[in-house]
Amino acid sequence: MVSCFTGRVFSFRNPTASTKIIGGDDAPDKAIPYQASLRRLSNSHFCGGCILNKRWILTAAHCAVEFTADTMRVVVGSNKLVGGGQTYDVEQVISHENYDETKIINDIALIKVAADIEFSDHVQPIALPTKNTKPGANVLLSGWGREGEGDISIPNDLQMINQTVISVSTCKVVFKDINDIVDTEICTLTIKGNGSCQGDSGGPLVEDNAVVGIVSWGLGCENRHPDVNTRVFSFVDWIKKHTSNHMD
């Protein structure tokens, strides 16, 4: 899905076919047990997510708005897109009521699976943040997104990469005349410009064992612009409101 602002193209991080994080490494076994893959009924991956508790998955609103509960599934417990893992039917999809697909703000959603997720060494929930993420913080991105603009290969292994958070004010300057950056977003970058691409949408950014960001959008995939992510700390109350029946 691509959108245009002032004549320049930027893209949501969700594809029709999924591939790798740009510049990432294969995630070690059991290293990212909170990772989830959102699948169509055909079993094709379209977005990432993370496990909050035994019934709820956190993801991006742009991943969820076009799907109903009976048209998607959630797979957890495997670093492989093909083979392994546990598959769960979906009971409910909740996108943020103020999600704006034009401005790409409030890009956050919750997926409720239809049965309790079975936890193990390969499947564990991730905590919500108790503090705001500051510029300079080191965060871990994981997902099955494309490894390059236009790349159509489909690697099987979950990818991970460390990124650095940059200030909202700096990010505003970078995206001036392209799209507004707001305080409820986190911008991240690596020295080489590696990061998320289509297929990584909805996936987690983690700092100090808490999910602090949700992959949202960016200007292409290989042009050294920051990745823009939903700031989870800004939505903790919203998340707790909707998941209060299953917080364990």
N, C-alpha and C positions, 0 to 999 in steps of 0.2 A: 504494500500500500504506500503510495507516495503522495505528497501534497506539495503545493507551491506557495511561496510567499515572496512578494516583490521580485518575481521572475527567477528566483533561485529554488532549487529542489532540495527538500530534505525528506527523510524517510522514517516512518515508524520502524521499529526493529522486529517486525513480524513478516515472515515470508510465505510463499506457497510451498517452497521446498527448503529444508533447513540444512545448514552446514556449520562452519566453525566460527568461534571467536577469532578475530584477527590477531595473530601473534601469540596465541595462547599455548599452554601445555596440556597434555593429557592429565586429567585429575586422577590422583592415586585412589585405589580402592578404599572405600569408607571415608574418604576425606571430606566429602560434601554430602552427608546423609540427608540433608534438608531439601536437596534439589528435587524438583518435580518437572515432568514433561506434560504439557497439555496436548492432547491428541484429538484429531477428528475420528469419527467412527471407522474410517478406513485405516486407522492406526498411524497416520502421518502426523508428525510433530509440527505444531505451528507456533507455540510459545513456551516460555519457561514459567516457573513459579517456585514457591518454596512452602514447606510444611510449617504451619503455625501451631497446630495441635492435631489431635486424632481425627478431626473432621474438616478442618479448614485449610485451604491453600491461598496464599497471597500472590497476586499477579497484577498486570496492568489492565486498566479499563479498556484500552483499545484492543486488547486480546480477547476480551469477554463480550463486548457489546454486540457482536454479530452472531453470537452463539446462544442457544438455549441449552438448558440442562440435559436434554435428551439427544443433543447433537455433539457431545464431547465426552471425553474420558480423561482421567488423570493417571499417569504412571509414575511410580516412585520406586526407589530401592535398587536402581541400576545406573551405572555410568554409560551404558550402551543404549543407543536408540533402538537397536534391533536385538532382541533377546534379553531375557531376564526381567526382573522387576515385578511389581505388583500393580495390577490395573484396577481402578475403582470407577464405578459409575458416578455421575454427578447428580446431586439432588437439587442444588440451588446455585444460581449465579447472581451476584450482587455487584453492580458497577456503581461507582460514586455518583450520587445524584447531581453533582455539579461538574461532572466531567464535560469538558469542552473539547471536541475533536478538532476544532479550528485553531484554537490557541494552544491546544495540548496541555491543559492544566487539569489538576485533580485526576491524573491518570493512574487510578488505583481500583482494584476489584478484588472480590473474594469469591472463591469457589468452594462450595460445601459438597463433600463427597457423601455418597449414600450409605456408607458403612464405616465403622471405625478403622482407621489406618493402624496396621500392626507394626509396632516399633521393633527395631532390631539394631545390630551394629551398622546395617546399611540404611536404615530408615530412622530418622530422628527429627524432632521439631527444632526450629530456630527461634531464639528469643526476639522479642520486640525491643527497640532501643529505649534506654532510660535517660539518654542525654542526646543533645543535638550534635551532629557531625560537623567538625570544624575544617576550614581550609588546611591543607597539608596532611590530612588524615590518609592513612594507607587503607585501602579497601580491596576486597577480593571479589572479582566478578566471575561468574560461572554460567555456562550455557552451551547450547549446540548451534550457535549462529554461524552465518557464512564466514569464510576466511578471507573473502575478498569481494569487491564490487563485481556483480555479475557471475560469481562463482556458482556453479551448479552441482558440484560434487557433494556427496552426502557422507561425511565421516561418521563413524559409529560411536566415537569416544567423546565423553563430556570434556569440555575445555575449561581452563581457569587461567586468570591473569590478575596480577596486582595492578591497581591504578591509584592515582593520587587525586584527592579532592581539591578543586580550585574554588576560589571565592565566587559568590553569586555576582558581585560587582564586576569581576574580571570576565565572567561568562556573559554578562549582559553586553559588554563591549564587543566580545567576539561575535555574538549573534545580532548585533545592532542591524536593523533594517531587514532582518531575516525572520525572527520570531522573538517575542518577549520572554525573558527568563524571570521567574518569580522565586520568592523565598521558600516556597514549598517544593523546590527542585534542588538537586545536587548535580553539579557538573564534575566530571572526572576525565583524566587524561593520563597518558603515559608519555615518556620522553620521545618514543618513536611514533606516537600517534596510534598505537594499537588499541583495540578495544572491541566494543560490541558491534554487531551487524545484524541484518535481518535473520530472525530465528532466535535471537537472544531476548527479545521483548518479554517483559514480565518477569525475567529472571532476577535473582538477588544480588545485591551488593552487600557485603558483610564486613563489619568492623567490630572487633572485640566480642565475637560470638553472638552478634545481634544483626538482624537484617535492617540496614539503614537506608537502602535504596532499592528501587524497582526500575529496571531498564525501560526507558520510555521512547526517546527519539534522538536523532542526530542528523547532521548534514552529510549525507552519503556515508561511506564506511572507511575510506582510505585517504582522507584529505587533511588529516591532523587536526580537525576540529574536535572539541570536547564531546563526550557522550553526555546526554541529558537524562537524568533519572528522577523519579518521584522520591521526595524526601519522606521516608516512612515516619520519622519522628513527628512530623506535622499532622499525621493522621492516626496516631495511636488511639486517641479517644474514639474515633470513627470505627476503627478495627475492633476495639473492645466492645463497643456497643452492639455490633453485629455478631460477634463470636462469643458472647458472654456465657452462652449455654455449654460451650465446650472449650474451656480455657486450659484443660490439662493436657 
